[in-house]
Amino acid sequence: MSTINLISVRKSYGHAEVIHGIDMDVTDGEFIVIVGPSGCGKSTLLRMVAGLETITDGEIKIDGKRVNDLEPMDRNIAMVFQNYALYPHMSVFDNMAYGLKIAGTPKQEIGERVTTAAKMLQLQEYLSRKPRELSGGQRQRVAMGRAIVRKPAVFLFDEPLSNLDAKLRVQMRLEIKALQRELGVTSLYVTHDQVEAMTLADRMIVMNAGTADQIGAPLEVYNDPQSEFVGGFIGSPPMNFIPLALFEENQITLPKSLREQIGEDASNIKPTLGIRPEHLELCSERQGIFKGQLRYCEPLGAETLIHLGLSNGALLTIRQKAGAYTPETGADCFVFFDPDKACLFGADGKRLRAHDTMHYEEVQ
Amino acid sequence: MSGMVERRGAGMWLSHIGMLIGIAIVCFPIYLAFVASTVEQQAIVRPPMPLLPGRHFIANYHEALVAGINAPVWRMLANSMVMALGIAFGKIAISILSAFAIVYFRFPLRQTFFWLIFLTLMLPVEVRIVPTYEVVANFGMLNSYSGLVLPLIASATATFLFRQFFMTVPDELAEAARVDGARPMRFFFDILLPMSRTNIAALFVILFIYGWNQYLWPLLVTTDPQMNTIVMGIKQMFPSGDDVANWPVIMATAILAMLPPVAVVVGMQRLFIKGLVETEK
């Protein structure tokens, strides 16, 4: 039905540039999640697509049509706000119908569309209630209903679940996903919650300080982060980062495959090794690549998180199955990891890859 | 709902007696005025004043309403009503629109305009009364309703109150309306105005009483007794020199003058309190 194209979109407030050029093509029906910490510009980007913020530079196209100078209502979008932004003095029905009423839709059609949406969202019994008589989850549904009845080309979600409690959030997450699948409407969804991002997205944009650090499918981003920031932001607990200098200090030789990635001269790159908690294993002294002191462990039921203190004071998290052996607090532990699962990042936070030539050989 | 500290026994009785004494102190003069409006002239002039209502209630009120002293009281009541309603509605309309402009639109010198309005808070009617009189006189609005109402309808206080209220309305509401396709005035009428309902009611009560109680301004701009308002009319009823004051009729007029503000306050009490204490969002 509709596509969105962002072409080196920039945003400045006065002299301060907050979005430094973002390029992205969203295909029809795709669910895109924009994720990042607060202040990274993700909401600003969404609001630019919505038309609530002006676009300083670059172009936004919806369905191939440039919308930079169009008012929100002329962009054929619908938006769900974080605090729902329901009109407090209107009933649920009127809230959902307001946009259609302004557009001059015939009364009968408004009634039909609102009833259909209400049925889809299990809101039929609440149509005559005021928003303040509804629970958080129901208000959230009304906000969604308001978006659905307009039959827009694009749905925009601005952290729609962050005002709900944890349990409801999981439930609504699934409902949003199912709804988007059913309607097949292209969607942009902003969140700071990486679990929401992982579960909802067809593709996600990880934003960091106004730039898109990585755009890709959730698992691709998780397994193959392009930058230290992405590795640390996506995944809970986050990726572990160990400066390679630490290995050298302790006269630990790195596995060969990793040394190859760094190349000849590591001194000016100051690389950091990134490894996910689930790829670390406790092992015997003989197998261990390095060691740390067990500080504390957190049994979570299905799994146990073990936190080791390294010689540079940093903490390292290991995720292991619940039944596995856990040493006592204060014990020295040896850790092993598969070098293929580790990522290397340069001093600038960017991913280091094995030299291109080598990469070619592997592929061929 | 019981209070935060529940009183029992002697404490409760003491506080109730205290309140009853307070009410008596406030109500006694009004009661005296009512008594005075129901007796004959001679009964008031001869001490001691009667403390029980007399039998001339209907006669005195009828005389006041129909004949009055300078102008019939019904005429003055009507004038006051027009003035008070004009001021209340005019002030609300102008201030809610200017607050809407100041909060929701970015235009050059926006803050300057706000502070200019705010500054006029410091200038009461009395300070600018001579130049205002000059302007109204030159427009030929003496002895007219527009002369009574127009100079008083600009209101910094109401503008300020509406501005504060609008600033507590979440921005997302305006944005949601924009996404829904509402142009600014549509947003104003469909969303902002209904949401301000209780605030408008509270302001209406305050402003109606403010307008009703105007004394100095009507005294200046109306010279024709037919245009007198009730509050100044009472003063005009006092005789000058050696004439005898018709106290029962004057007191009946005073009682009549109190009724409309009381009716407004009682009738809108619920909305009034709601508007002052809670915001519905």
Chai-1 contact restraints between the chains, C-beta under 6 A:
chainA,res_idxA,chainB,res_idxB,connection_type,confidence,min_distance_angstrom,max_distance_angstrom,comment,restraint_id
A,L52,B,E175,contact,1.0,0.0,6.0,A-B,restraint_1
A,P72,B,R178,contact,1.0,0.0,6.0,A-B,restraint_2
A,P72,B,V179,contact,1.0,0.0,6.0,A-B,restraint_3
A,M73,B,G181,contact,1.0,0.0,6.0,A-B,restraint_4
A,M79,B,V179,contact,1.0,0.0,6.0,A-B,restraint_5
A,F81,B,E172,contact,1.0,0.0,6.0,A-B,restraint_6
A,N83,B,E172,contact,1.0,0.0,6.0,A-B,restraint_7
A,A85,B,E172,contact,1.0,0.0,6.0,A-B,restraint_8
A,A85,B,L173,contact,1.0,0.0,6.0,A-B,restraint_9
A,A85,B,A176,contact,1.0,0.0,6.0,A-B,restraint_10
A,Y87,B,I191,contact,1.0,0.0,6.0,A-B,restraint_11
A,P88,B,E280,contact,1.0,0.0,6.0,A-B,restraint_12
A,P88,B,K281,contact,1.0,0.0,6.0,A-B,restraint_13
A,H89,B,P194,contact,1.0,0.0,6.0,A-B,restraint_14
A,H89,B,M195,contact,1.0,0.0,6.0,A-B,restraint_15
A,Y98,B,D180,contact,1.0,0.0,6.0,A-B,restraint_16
A,G99,B,D180,contact,1.0,0.0,6.0,A-B,restraint_17
A,G99,B,G181,contact,1.0,0.0,6.0,A-B,restraint_18
A,I102,B,G181,contact,1.0,0.0,6.0,A-B,restraint_19
A,I102,B,A182,contact,1.0,0.0,6.0,A-B,restraint_20
A,A103,B,G181,contact,1.0,0.0,6.0,A-B,restraint_21
